[in-house]
Amino acid sequence: MRSDGEPLLALHGVSYRYLDRFPALDDVSLAVAPGEKVALLGANGSGKSTLLKVLDGLVFPDEGVYEAFGAKVTDAHLEDEQFNRGFRSRVGFVFQNSDAQVFSPTVRDEIAFGPLNMGLHRGVVEARVADTLAMLDITDLADRAPYQLSGGQKKRVAIASVLVMNPEVLLFDEPTAALDPRTAQWLMDLIVELNRGGKTIVLATHDLDTLDVLADRCVVFSEDHRIVAEGPSADVLADRELLESVNLIAGRRAGERPCRAI
């Protein structure tokens, strides 16, 4: 909770439908406290990514209320330039597909895009970009075009374009998906380090093998787009019946050995 006892992010009875008829979230309520690492668990299509989009102000509830930092987040509020800048500087979203996030002519331009659009002085932006390049060990990529990068390098650039804003909250959609083992481990270590530095982490995943590292608390979605359970990661991982019911692990026949996550 914040110093005033309120959550950093809060959803109250949020529902959302694509094209006004395809449900993605159904009566979802959730509170995220400062400094938490929260994992959204569920099968593909359960609503995890949509919830991240709500938290980032990319889509807005059809019903219910979303509050961030003590203020309602709505389409109308984000049209206010001051509110928009404040919100966008405090919440950062790393997409699952880096190609959807990395689009500038060079890596340096990509990382500078956000702070320049926030109106920061160019000298300040250049210093931030240099620091971020160094922090993620990608200074040698600064003048390369995104199409020249490997998947792992693109992921680092996408993360750099968010971290350069120094947000309080970091949202990750399937952070380790499609990464080679070395890059996946690097990203897991980075998320833990960022959390230790005070960042609040919310991530969507159906990879159970990373939860003991990446999450203190898990929020479990059913395939009908509702939250059906939440609790400490160890407790959720130990509840095989729950994980089977939401299609995160396969059922087991008599005599079979336990199976891992899908």
N, C-alpha and C positions, 0 to 999 in steps of 0.2 A: 504494500500500500504506500501511497504518497505520505508525506509528512502530515497531511491533514486527514489521513485515514482512508482516503478514497483510492480506488484502483486507478492505474495509469490508463488502461483501456477497458471499456465495458460495453457489452452488447446486452440489450434488454428485449427479449421476445422477437428477435430478428428473423424475418422470412424474406426469401428472394427467389424470383422466378425469371428464367431467361425467356425473352419474347412474351412475357406475361403469362406463360402457360407451362413451362418446363421447370418444375421445382428443383432448386439447388440447395436451399436452406429452409428449414421448417421450425419456427419458434425456438431459435437458438439464443440462449443466454450464457454469457461468459464474462468473467472478470480476470484481468491480468495485472498483477502487482509489479511494481518496479523491481528490476533485477531478476525476475523469473526467467527460467528456460522452460517454455511450454511447447509440447508437441501435439499437433492435431493428427490423430490417427484415423484411418478409415480406408476402405477399398477405393479404387478408382471410381470417380463419379459420385462420391458420398457428400461432397460439399467443401472439402478442405481448401482447395484453391480459391473457390468463391469466397470463403470466409476471409482469406488473406486479402483478396481484392477489396472487400468491405473495409477491413482494417486499414488499408492503404488509401481509401477514398477513391477507388477506381470505379466501383459500383455502389449503389445506395439501396438500403432496405426498402422492400415494398411495404412491409409492416415492421414495427418495432423501431428502436432507437439505438444509434451507435454514438458513444461518447469517448473522446480522447482528451487526456489532460484536463478533464473537468468541463469540457465544452462539447455540445452536440456537433457532430460532423454530418453536414448535409450538402447537397449539390449547391444550394443557394449560399451557404456559408463559404464554400470553397471558391465561389465567384468573387468574394471579397478578397482583394489583393493582400491585405495585411494578414488575414486569417490563413489564406492559402500558403503564404510564405512561411508563416510560423509552423503550420502543420507539416508542410513538405520538408522543412528542415529538421523535423523531429522524428519522422518515420521514414525508413528506407526499406525498399522491397527488392530482393534478389530473385529474379524469375528462374523457373526451372530451365527454360531454353535461353541460353545466353544470346543466341542470334536475334531474339526478339527484343533484347535490351541494348546491344552494342551496335551502333549504327553510324557513328561519326567517322570522318575520313581517316583519323589517326587515333591511336590509344590516348595520346595526350589530350586531343580535342574531346574525346569521350569523357574523360575524367573531369575536364574543366567545364563541361556542358552544364551540369547542375548548379554549381556555385555561381557561374556567370549569369544564369537565368534567375538566380536569387538576388542579383544586383550587387554582388560583392566586387570590390575593387580588383582590377586585373592583377595588381601586384600581390594581393592577398591570395587570389586564386592560384597564381603561379607557385607560390610557396606551398599552398595546400596540396597541389598536384604533385610537386616534387616529393613532399613528405609521404604522400600516399603511395606513389610509385616505389619509393624506397621501402616502406613498411611491408608491401606485398612482394618485394623482390622482383619487380617487373620494369625497372628503369630502362633496361636494354630494349624493351618493347615500345618505348614511348612514341617513336616516330613511325611505327609500323601500322599498316592498315589492318582492320579487323579480319578481312578475308585471308590474311597471311598467317593467322594464328591457329594453333591447335585448339581442340575443345577445352582442355584444361587451362590454357592461356586465356581464352575468351572468358572462362568462368572467373579467373582472377581479375580481369579487366572489369567485368560486370560488378563484382564485389567492390573494386576500387571506386567505381563511379558512384556507389552508394556511400562508402565509408568516408569519402572526401567531404561529404556534407556533415559528418560527425553527428549522426542521428542518435536519439535516445533509444529508439525501438528499431530492431532489425527483423524483418520478415523474410523467411526463406521458404521457397516452394521446392520440395524434393531436393534438398541441397546436394546430396551425394549421387543422385541419379545419373547414370551414363558416364561417370567419372572413372578413370583408372584408379587402382587401389592407392597409389602414392598420392594422387591429387585429392582423393576422397579423405585420406587420413590428414593431409594438410588442412583441408577445409574444416574437418571436425575439430582439430586442434585450434584453428583460428576462432571458431565459434565459441569454444570454451574460454579462450583467452579474452575475447571481446566481452563475454558475460562477466568474467572476473574483473574486467575493467569498468563494470557498471552498466553495460548495455542490457536491455531487456530483449529477449529472444523469443520469437514465435515462429515455429516451423511446421510445415505440413509434410508428412511422410507416411509410407506404409512399410518402411524398412525397420523391422523390429531390432535388428542387430546393432543399431547405433544408439538406441534409446538410453542405455545406461550411461552414455557419455553426453548426449545432446539434450536431455530433458530431465528436469526435476519433477515435472507433472505432465501427465498425459490426459488429453481430452479425446474421447473415442466417439466417432460418428458411425451411425448405422447407414445401411444403404438406402434408407428412406429419409436421409438428410437431417437427422436429428442427433443431438448429443445423447448417448445412452449410458455413458459412464465417464468418470474422471477421477484421478487420484495419482499418488506417487507412481513413478515409472515401474518400480519393482513390483508393486501390487498389481498393476495392469498386466504386466508381462506374465505374472504367475496365474492369471485367470484364463485358463485355456478355453473354458466354455464361452467366455465373453469374446475372445479373439476369433473363435470359430464362428460365432453368431454374426460377426460383422465382416466375415470373409477375409480376415487377415492371416489366418493359417488354415490349412486344409484339415478336414476331419480325418480321424485315424480309425482304421479297422482294428478289430481285436488282434492282439499279438504284434501289431506294427510298432516300430520305434517312433518316438516323437519326431515331427517334422518342423522345419524352420519356417520363417516368414516367406510369404509369396513375394 
